[in-house]
Amino acid sequence: MPETRRHPAVRQWRIPLRKFLYTIVFLIVLVIAGLFALRTFGEELTEIALVPSAEFVEQDPLDTNAYQDPAMWFSRPGIGVANDPARWQPAFAAEVAPVGSASAATVPVEAAEPATTGNTPRFAVFFIHPTSFYDARQWNAPLADEESQNRARLMVRGMASAFNRASEIWVPRYRQATFGAFITDMPEATQALDAAYRDIDQAFTFFLDSIPEDMPIVLAGHSQGGYHVTRLLQERVAGTPLAERVAMAYPVGWPISIEHDLPALGLPACGSPQQAGCIVSWASFAEPADPGQFLRRYSAIPGNDGEPRGDDAILCVNPLSGVLNGEADMAQNLGTLVPENDLSSGELVAGAVPARCSSNGLLLVGDPPELGQYVLPGNNYHVYDIPLFWRNLQEDVVRRVEAWNANRQ
């Protein structure tokens, strides 16, 4: 039988094809190994990438009158509505916009500075923005760092704007702790947070000196900002005459232990939607939720009483119903702020997600909503804690301040 000879061209292309297939197999093995390493050592790898290895450098104190400078604020009276990110009012998506909605266009709230109009009560908001500095080369953000400051301004636009019915909104710039400070037990992390809080404390003093003495106060913040709100409550508000002026506190996205943290804050958890002088907080996860990493960090941090938090339940006030440990279907969601990819804008979509507080205090929002690329591992919607319930929060603060006023008549 004659020998079958392959054409030389066939032999020539089989060699590179074989190399190509070997390359594909190698890449697949590499990806699988990478995924295995990420799953097994994810927290360690994250810490290596984001936790500074440098020594902590003590921050020089700000000038005594630093916060008199309008440039030290993202938002404050006098900046002007057009230049104030916290005065932004997003539009409803056209296909779901309520009939006759006042939010028919993406415009700032024009009449909110210095005083609100209509039946909206007078109140002043002190809002602390979340972490926007991710640099692992140092523990605190320089105020001159353009990238983190621009990112913080976007966060103020998407979060503090939920309080845009306030008579006054004050959002300070501060030398925030870097993101890595929240994923390590190194003592430098505590030093970085203490340094950031000193700026916040100084800004808060200027805020108190600047607002009318009879104006109710709302404290609010997210993530690192929520942490600093709890410190203000503990160190500046609890057990002082100032507590009589605090109409509400919203330390959102910062876990508060009901047993070990809450008693030191001087305000109770909000048990009903009409209650005022109380605390609203939540931490959002889609389902199926895998909060293992989140809960491990929570358990590792001692509570305000110095005791281990362990598996103590986290404070969860449902932002849709306003009820402690409550549950609400998506029909009660007045508007989720769905951001654009760069977070520079967005639109409100009613009925987007439900919300229910789990037994351990997580806020579960059902199937993962499509909000963007910043969902954290475990279906953690931390970045979207406020946007998920933007419109409900806007209504919540006005309703509770009205209740606070009614209780004092």
N, C-alpha and C positions, 0 to 999 in steps of 0.2 A: 504494500500500500504506500503510495507516495507520501513523503513528509509534507505536512502542511506548514507552509512558511508564512509568517506574519509580515505584513508590509512594514518597512522600517519606520514609517510615520506613526504606526500604531504603537510600536515599541517605544518610540520617543515620547509620546504623550502619556503613556502609562506610568512612566517614572515620576514626572511632576504630579500626576494625579495621586499616586501613592503618597508622595510627600504632603500634598494638600490634605488628604484624608488623615494622615498622621497628625498634621497640625491641628485639624478640627478636633480629633480625639483628645489631643493634649490640652486644647483650650477648654473643652468640656470638663476634663478632669480638673483643670485649674479652677474653673468656676465652681464646681462641686466642692472642691477643697476650700475655696474661699468662703462659700456659703456655710460650710461646716464650721470653719474657724470663726466666722461672724456670729453664728448661732451659739457656739461654745464659749467664745472669748469676746463676745461683742462689747460687753461693758468695759473689759480691760483695754480693748483696742480703742474704744471711744475715749477712755481716760488718757491713754497715751497721746491721742491726737489733739485733745482739747484742753487738758489740764496743764497750766504753765509749769515748766520745770525750773524757772527762774525763782530767785528769792523774792519774797514780798518786799516792796519798797513803800515805806510809809508816805502817804500823801501829804503834801504841804497844805495847811489849812487855807481855805478860801479867804479872801479879804472879808472883813466884818460886814461890809456893805455890798458884797458881791451880788446878792439877789435883788438889789435895787436896779440893776442893769436889765432892761427888757431882753437883752440878748441871752440872758441866762434862763429864759423861759421859752418853751415851745408854745405855750398858751398862757395868756393872762390878759386882763383888761388893758385896753390901750393899743394892743397889737393891730387890731382891725380885723373884722370878720373875714375878709378876703384872704388874709395872710395867716389865719389861725386854723391849724389842722383840726382842732377839737370842735370847731363850729361847722364842720361839714355835715350835710344832710344827704345821704344817698337816696337815689330814686328806687321805686319799686320796678321790678321787671314788668314790661308792658303787658305780657300775656297774663300776669296774675295781679296786676295793680288793682286794688279795691276801687270800686266805683266812687268817684268823688274824692279820691285820696288827695290829701294836701301834699303828698310826696310825689308829685307828678314830674318833677325834674330834679336833677342832681345839682342842688343849690345850697349855699350856706344858710343857716338860720339867721336872717337879717336883723331881727329885733331883739336879740338876746344879749346885747352889750350896751350899756351896763345893766339893764334890767329887762326882765321878760315881760311879755304882754299878755293880755287876756287873763285867764284864771290860773295860770301857772304860778306856783308859789315862788317866793324869793329864796334862793339858797346858793351857797358857794361850794364848788367842788375842788378838792385838792387831789389830783390824779397823778399816780407815779407809774411811769411807763415800764414795760418789761425789759428783759435783757436783749440788747441789740449789738453787743460786743462779743465776738467769738474768737478773738486773737489769743493764741496760747503763749505769746511772748511776754505778757505781763498780766498782772492780776486785776488791775482797774483800768477802765477806759479813759484816755485823755479826752478832755472836752474838745480838743482840736482834731480828733479823729473823724474825718469827714464821712467815712463809710458808715460807722456805727450811728452817727448823728442823723444821717439821712434815713437810715433804717428806722431809727426811733421815731422820726417825724411821721413815717408811714404808719407805724404802729399806733401812734397817737391819733392819726386820722381814722384808722379802722376801729379803735377801741374807745378812746376818750370821747369820741363824737357821740357815743350812746348817751352821754350826759349833756348834750348840747342845748337842753332846755334850761339849764342853770343860768342864774343871773350872772355868775362869774365862774370861769373855769381857769384853774391855775395848774400848769404842768411844768415842773422844773426840769432843767437839764442837770445831770449829776454824774459824778465819776463812778459809774456803775461797776459792780463786780463782773468779771468775764464769765462766760457761760460755764467754763470748766470748774468754777468755784462750787457749782451745784452738783458735781458728780464725783467729788472726792472728799475724804475725811482729813485731808492735810490741814494743819493749823493755819496755813496761809489763806485758805478759803474763808475761814472765820474773820481773819484780819481784813480781807478784801471787802467782805460784807459790812463789817464795822466801819470801814472807811467810807463806803458808799452811803451808809446810813447817816454819817455825820453831815454830809452834804444835804441829805433830805431833811434832817432835823433843822439845819440852818434855814433852808427854804421854807419849811413849815412855820418857823418863827416869823419870817417876813410876811408870809401869807396871813397869819393871824393878826399881825400889826396893820395889815392893809385893808382887810375887809371890814364892813360895818359890824359894830359890836353886837348888834341884835340879829345878825344874819345866821340862819342855821347852816351847819357844816356837813358836807358829805365827803368822807374819805374813800378813795377808790384806787385800785391798782391791779395789775395782772402779773403773775409769776413773780419775778424778783420784786416788782412793784407791790404785789400783794404781801410779800414778806415784810417789806418796809412799812406797809400799812399796819400790820400786826404789831410791829415794834413801836410805832407811834401810839397805837392804842394802849399798849402796855406801859410805855415810859412817859407819855405826855398826856394821856386822856384818863385812864382808869384811876378812880379815886380822887379826881381833881374837879374843880368847878367847870372846866372845859367840857367834861362829859355831858353837862346839861345842854350844851350847844350842838353836840354831834347827833344829827338826825338819823344818819345811816352810815354803815361801813360796808364796803364791797371789796374785800381782799380775795379776788377771784384767781383761780389757778395756783393757789398756794394751799397745801393741805393743812387743815387745822384739826388737831385731835380734840374731840369733844371732852375727853376726860383730862388730858394733860396740858392743853393749850388754852382752850376757851375760857376757863375761869379767870385767868390772869388778864384778859383783854378788857374787862370792865363792862362789856355789853353782851347780852344774851344772843343766842341764835334766833333768827326770825322764824316764828312758828306759824304765822299766817300772813296772807298778802296785805292785810291792813295794819300789821304791826310796824312800829317805827322805833328808832333808837336801838337798833339791833344789827346783826351781821348776816349778810348773804354771801355765800361762797360755794363754789362747785369746781369739779375737775372732770372734764369730758372725755369719754371713751366711746367709740363705736363698738358694735358687736360683730363677731365674738371678740371680747376684750381679753387682752393678755397683759395685766397690769403688774406683772411680777417685778420688773425693774423699778417701776414707780413706787411700789409698796416697799421694796427693800430699802430704797433711799429714805422713804418716809419713816420706816421703823428704826432706821439707824440713827436718826437725829433725835436727841432728847427733847422732851416737851418743855413748855415754859416753866413747869414745876421742877425741872431737872431730872425727872424720871423718864425711863425709856417709854417710847410710845407703843412699842410692840404692835399688836394687831388691833389696837383700839380704833373704833370707827372714826372716819373722817367726817367733818361737818359737810352736809349736803343740803342746801336749800334749793329746791327745784326752780330754775329761773322762769319756767313757763307758768307754774301754778303759784309760786311764791310761798310754798308750804315746805316745812322741814321734812325731809325724807319723803317728798311727794312724788306723784306720778302724773303725767299729762300726755295726751295724745297730740299728734302733729297738728290737729285742727286748732289747738291753742297757741301754736307758734305764729306770732303776728308778723314775723319777718326775719329770716336769716340773711346776713350780709354775705353774699357770694362774691369773693374778691376776684379781680383780674389777676393774671399770673404774676405780675410785678407788684401786686398789692397797692397800686397807686389809686385804684378806684374799685367800684363794685356796684352791685344792685341788690335790692332786697327781694327775697322770694318768700312768700307766706306759705305756711304749712309744710316746710321742708323736712323737719325732723321732730320726733317726739322726744321725751326726756323722762327718765325715772331714776330715782336714787336707789342704788343697790344696798344690800345689807351692810357692806363695809364702807359705804359713803362715796362710792364713785357715781358719777352721773352718766348713765348709759343712754345713747341717742339712737339705738337701733342700727340698721344697716349703714355701712360707711357712706356718708354723703360725699359727693364730688366737689370739694372746695379748693383743691390745689395740691401742691407738691410738698407741703410742710407737715404732713401727718407723721407723727413719730412712731417708732416701733411699738407693737402691741395694740394697734388701732387707737393710739393716744392722740386725741384731738386738742391737745393743750394749746397750740398756737391759735386755735379757733374757738377757745372757750367763750369769748364775748361775741364774735361775729355770728356764731350759731344762734344766739338769742338776742341779737342786737336790738330789735324793735321792742321786745318784751322788757328788756332792761331799761330802755328809754321811758317806757310807761311805768315801770316798777318804781323808779326813783322819784318820779313826780307824785305818784300815789302815796308813797310812804312819807315824803316830806309834808304832804297835805295832812296826813294822819298825825304827824309829829306836831304840826301847828295846831290842829284841833285839840290835841291832848293838853295844850298849854293855854287854851282860852278859858 
